[in-house]
Amino acid sequence: MKWLNPALLILTFALSAIGHWAGWNYTLQFILSSISVIFVAGFLGRATESVAHFAGQRLGGFLNATFGNAAELIIAILLIREGLYDMVKASITGSIIGNLLLVLGLSLFAGGLKFKVQKYNMTLAGLNGSLMTLAIIALFIPAVFLNTHSITEGETKTLSLIVAAILIISYIAWLLFSMITHKEYLADVSDDHDQDALAHEHGPIWSKQRSILYLVVATVMVAFVSEWLVGVLEPISHEYGLSELFIGAFLVAIIGNAAEHSAAIMLAMKNKIGAAVEIAVGSSLQIALFVAPVLVFISFFLGNTMDLVFTTLELVAIGVAIFIARSVTQDGASNWYEGLLLIAVYVILGVSFFLV
């Protein structure tokens, strides 16, 4: 991430802070906060990557996925505190389809332009596809039962809590399966030597202590700038006539995922397509199976439970994204045209959400 200049990081964060506290124009605040989120998320990603060098490959991958979603999680928690549940669900939708269509699509496209065919672990791709199917089923059921009047609104919230608990357990079991009991089974054997050489050639950016310190500092910065961004979303939506669905599903998702976009694309262009796919698909799975359920429990403890009832448009968007992403990745090989197909679907959904 050569674009991550420390001076620009500090400058954009400072300007965003000044704009917030001085009460500048909402549009200017939104622009400054959005730029700052991109730089701070990049800083967080770099700190996580450095810590991952000391934590080992498997734990490092988990840290990358977890802290890669930190910006989205913090933004969502702040939206819950403001009672903007529809925007929270839209941001969850946007994160899932953004990673599966935009991040994965750009990665396959960029990597495919440089390498004719890129291959990765077909077994892992199949299991990821199964987990994607679990995610859409879990999000689909509460909406169907509520909309058919089979259960009351209170029962829907209870069902959402139960489904959320099952999803969290499923995700923890997946971590146990993929990182401990079957890690050799899911390893990208053909890429092991290259990964080891790359790790040796490009060691950690900072020392262990400094990496941990920067990780904490970056997380705090993300929390602050996310709060400033959330504070202007409602005024911006009213000023420009944008729906909460479009703002949450596309603007917030793209801004929060900026660091992951660049990381996945760079890996694909280095012929590390397995790692790029893991960033895109793994992040979507973590959002659906862990982040969204955790937000349900956070809202419960804050006194007003957020249900897992997504709109028909959101469910269709997630279902379409999962369908084509699974179709593209199930053979364990990729090319630039498959990436272009994913990007095309993302643009179609984006235009549709904008016109809602």
C-alpha positions in Angstrom: 0.0 0.0 0.0 2.4 2.6 -1.3 -0.4 5.2 -1.3 -0.5 5.1 2.5 1.6 8.2 3.2 1.9 9.0 7.0 1.7 12.7 6.4 -1.5 12.3 4.4 -2.9 10.0 7.1 -2.4 12.6 9.8 -3.5 15.5 7.6 -6.8 13.9 6.5 -7.6 12.8 10.1 -6.8 16.2 11.5 -9.0 18.0 8.8 -11.8 15.5 9.5 -11.6 16.3 13.2 -11.5 20.0 12.7 -14.5 19.9 10.3 -16.5 17.8 12.8 -15.8 20.0 15.8 -16.0 23.3 13.9 -19.4 22.3 12.3 -18.3 22.8 8.7 -20.7 22.2 5.8 -22.1 18.6 5.9 -21.0 17.8 2.4 -17.4 18.9 3.2 -17.5 16.9 6.4 -18.7 13.8 4.5 -15.9 14.1 1.9 -13.2 14.7 4.6 -14.4 11.9 6.8 -14.7 9.5 3.8 -11.1 10.2 2.7 -9.9 9.9 6.3 -11.7 6.5 6.8 -9.8 5.2 3.7 -6.4 6.3 5.0 -7.1 5.1 8.6 -8.4 1.8 7.4 -5.3 1.4 5.3 -3.1 2.2 8.3 -5.1 -0.4 10.3 -4.6 -3.0 7.5 -0.8 -2.3 7.5 -0.6 -2.7 11.3 -2.6 -5.9 11.2 -0.4 -7.3 8.5 2.7 -6.5 10.6 1.2 -8.2 13.6 0.3 -11.2 11.5 3.9 -11.8 10.7 4.5 -12.5 14.4 1.2 -14.4 14.9 1.7 -17.1 12.2 0.0 -17.7 8.9 -3.4 -19.1 10.2 -3.9 -16.7 13.1 -2.5 -13.9 10.9 -5.2 -14.6 8.3 -7.9 -14.4 10.9 -6.5 -11.1 12.3 -6.5 -9.7 8.7 -10.1 -10.7 8.2 -11.2 -9.4 11.6 -9.5 -6.1 11.7 -10.2 -5.6 8.0 -13.9 -5.4 9.0 -13.2 -3.2 12.0 -14.3 0.0 10.2 -17.6 -1.5 9.0 -18.3 -3.0 12.5 -17.6 0.3 14.3 -19.7 2.3 11.8 -22.6 -0.2 12.2 -22.4 -0.1 16.1 -22.6 3.7 15.9 -25.6 3.5 13.5 -27.3 1.1 16.0 -26.7 3.7 18.8 -28.5 6.2 16.6 -31.4 3.8 15.9 -30.6 3.7 12.2 -31.3 0.0 11.8 -32.3 0.1 8.2 -29.0 1.7 7.3 -27.2 -1.0 9.4 -28.8 -3.7 7.4 -28.0 -1.9 4.2 -24.4 -1.6 5.2 -24.3 -5.3 5.9 -25.8 -6.0 2.5 -23.3 -3.6 0.9 -20.3 -5.2 2.6 -21.4 -8.7 1.5 -22.1 -7.8 -2.1 -19.2 -5.4 -2.3 -16.7 -8.0 -1.3 -18.2 -10.8 -3.4 -18.7 -8.7 -6.5 -16.5 -5.6 -6.5 -13.4 -6.7 -4.5 -13.4 -10.3 -5.9 -14.3 -9.0 -9.4 -11.5 -6.4 -9.5 -9.0 -9.0 -8.2 -9.9 -11.6 -10.8 -9.9 -9.0 -13.5 -6.6 -7.4 -12.6 -4.9 -10.8 -12.0 -6.4 -12.2 -15.2 -5.0 -9.4 -17.3 -1.5 -10.3 -16.1 -1.8 -14.1 -15.9 -4.0 -16.0 -18.4 -5.4 -18.5 -15.8 -4.9 -18.4 -12.0 -5.6 -21.4 -9.8 -6.5 -21.8 -6.1 -7.7 -24.5 -3.7 -10.9 -26.0 -5.2 -12.0 -27.7 -1.9 -11.8 -24.4 0.0 -13.8 -22.7 -2.8 -16.5 -25.3 -2.4 -16.7 -25.0 1.4 -16.8 -21.2 1.0 -19.8 -21.7 -1.4 -21.6 -23.8 1.2 -21.1 -21.2 3.9 -22.4 -18.5 1.5 -25.5 -20.6 1.0 -25.9 -20.9 4.8 -25.7 -17.1 5.1 -28.5 -16.4 2.6 -30.7 -19.1 4.1 -30.2 -17.6 7.6 -31.1 -14.1 6.3 -34.0 -15.3 4.2 -36.0 -17.3 6.9 -36.8 -14.5 9.4 -38.1 -12.2 6.5 -40.3 -15.0 5.1 -41.9 -15.9 8.4 -42.6 -12.3 9.3 -43.9 -11.2 5.9 -46.3 -14.2 5.8 -47.6 -13.2 9.2 -46.6 -16.6 10.6 -45.0 -15.0 13.6 -45.3 -11.6 15.4 -42.7 -8.9 15.5 -41.6 -9.9 19.0 -41.3 -13.5 18.0 -39.2 -12.3 14.9 -36.7 -10.6 17.3 -36.5 -13.8 19.3 -36.0 -15.9 16.1 -33.3 -13.3 15.0 -31.4 -13.8 18.3 -31.6 -17.6 17.9 -30.4 -17.5 14.3 -27.6 -15.1 15.3 -26.4 -17.5 18.0 -26.4 -20.4 15.5 -24.5 -18.3 12.9 -21.8 -17.3 15.5 -21.4 -21.0 16.6 -21.2 -22.0 12.9 -18.5 -19.4 12.3 -16.5 -20.4 15.3 -16.7 -24.0 14.2 -15.5 -23.0 10.7 -12.5 -21.3 12.3 -11.8 -24.5 14.3 -12.2 -26.6 11.1 -10.1 -24.4 8.8 -7.4 -23.3 11.2 -6.9 -26.3 13.4 -8.4 -29.7 12.5 -8.2 -29.5 8.6 -5.7 -26.7 8.0 -3.5 -29.0 5.9 -6.5 -30.2 3.9 -7.4 -26.6 3.0 -3.9 -25.3 2.4 -2.9 -24.0 -1.0 0.0 -26.5 -1.4 1.1 -25.1 -4.8 1.6 -21.7 -3.3 3.4 -22.6 0.0 6.9 -22.2 -1.2 6.1 -18.8 -2.8 4.3 -17.7 0.4 7.3 -18.6 2.5 9.7 -16.8 0.1 7.5 -13.8 0.1 7.3 -13.7 3.9 11.1 -14.0 4.1 11.7 -11.4 1.5 9.2 -8.9 3.0 9.4 -9.2 6.7 7.3 -7.2 9.2 7.3 -3.5 8.7 7.7 -2.7 12.4 8.8 -4.5 15.6 6.3 -6.7 17.5 5.7 -4.0 20.2 5.4 -1.2 17.7 3.0 -3.3 15.5 0.7 -3.9 18.5 0.8 -0.2 19.5 0.0 0.9 16.0 -2.8 -1.6 15.8 -4.4 -0.1 18.9 -3.8 3.5 17.7 -5.3 2.6 14.3 -8.4 1.0 15.9 -9.0 4.1 18.1 -8.6 6.4 15.0 -11.1 4.2 13.1 -13.6 4.6 15.9 -13.3 8.4 16.0 -13.5 9.0 12.2 -16.3 6.5 11.8 -18.4 8.4 14.4 -17.7 11.6 12.5 -18.8 10.0 9.2 -22.0 8.5 10.8 -22.9 11.9 12.2 -23.4 13.4 8.7 -25.0 10.5 6.9 -28.6 11.5 7.6 -28.1 15.1 6.6 -26.4 14.0 3.4 -29.2 11.6 2.6 -31.8 14.4 3.0 -29.7 17.0 1.2 -29.1 14.9 -1.9 -32.3 12.8 -1.8 -30.3 9.5 -1.5 -32.0 6.5 0.2 -30.6 5.0 3.3 -30.4 1.7 1.3 -28.1 3.3 -1.3 -25.9 5.1 1.3 -25.5 2.0 3.5 -25.2 -0.6 0.7 -22.8 1.3 -1.5 -21.2 4.5 -0.1 -20.5 3.2 3.4 -19.5 -0.2 2.1 -17.1 1.0 -0.5 -15.5 3.5 1.9 -15.1 1.0 4.7 -13.7 -1.7 2.3 -11.1 0.6 0.5 -8.1 -0.9 2.2 -9.2 -4.5 1.5 -9.8 -3.5 -2.2 -6.2 -2.5 -2.7 -4.8 -5.4 -0.8 -6.7 -8.1 -2.7 -6.0 -6.5 -6.1 -2.2 -6.3 -5.4 -2.1 -9.9 -4.3 -4.0 -11.0 -7.4 -1.5 -9.1 -9.6 1.4 -11.0 -7.8 -0.4 -14.3 -8.8 -1.5 -14.8 -5.2 -5.0 -15.3 -6.3 -5.8 -17.8 -3.5 -5.1 -15.1 -0.9 -7.0 -12.5 -2.9 -10.1 -14.8 -3.0 -9.8 -15.4 0.7 -9.8 -11.7 1.5 -12.9 -11.1 -0.6 -14.9 -14.2 0.2 -13.6 -14.6 3.7 -14.5 -11.0 4.6 -18.1 -11.5 3.2 -18.5 -14.7 5.2 -17.3 -13.0 8.4 -19.8 -10.1 7.8 -22.7 -12.5 7.3 -21.8 -15.2 9.9 -20.2 -13.2 12.6 -20.5 -9.4 12.3 -24.3 -9.2 11.5 -25.1 -11.7 14.4 -22.9 -9.8 16.8 -24.7 -6.6 15.9 -28.0 -8.3 16.8 -26.8 -9.1 20.3 -25.2 -5.6 20.7 -28.6 -4.1 19.9 -30.3 -6.5 22.3 -28.0 -5.3 25.2 -28.6 -1.7 24.2 -32.3 -2.3 24.9 -33.9 -2.5 21.4 -33.1 -5.7 19.5 -32.4 -5.4 15.8 -34.1 -8.2 13.8 -32.5 -10.0 10.9 -35.4 -9.1 8.6 -33.9 -7.7 5.4 -35.9 -6.1 2.6 -36.7 -8.0 -0.5 -34.3 -5.9 -2.5 -31.5 -6.6 0.0 -32.1 -10.3 0.0 -32.2 -10.4 -3.8 -28.9 -8.5 -4.0 -27.2 -10.8 -1.6 -28.7 -13.9 -3.2 -27.6 -12.8 -6.7 -24.1 -11.9 -5.4 -23.7 -15.3 -3.7 -25.1 -17.2 -6.8 -22.6 -15.7 -9.3 -19.7 -15.6 -6.9 -20.2 -19.3 -6.2 -20.5 -20.1 -9.9 -17.3 -18.2 -10.7 -15.2 -19.7 -7.9 -16.3 -23.3 -7.7 -13.8 -24.6 -10.3 -10.7 -23.3 -8.5 -9.5 -21.3 -11.5 -10.1 -17.7 -12.6 -9.5 -15.4 -15.6 -10.2 -11.7 -16.4 -13.6 -12.3 -18.0 -15.0 -13.9 -14.8 -13.9 -10.8 -12.9 -15.6 -8.6 -15.5 -18.9 -10.6 -15.0 -18.8 -9.9 -11.3 -18.1 -6.2 -11.8 -21.0 -6.0 -14.3 -23.4 -7.5 -11.7 -22.2 -5.0 -9.1 -22.8 -2.0 -11.4 -26.3 -3.3 -12.3 -27.1 -3.6 -8.5 -25.6 -0.2 -7.8 -27.7 1.6 -10.5 -30.8 -0.2 -9.2 -30.2 0.8 -5.6 -29.6 4.4 -6.7 -32.9 4.6 -8.4 -34.9 3.2 -5.4 
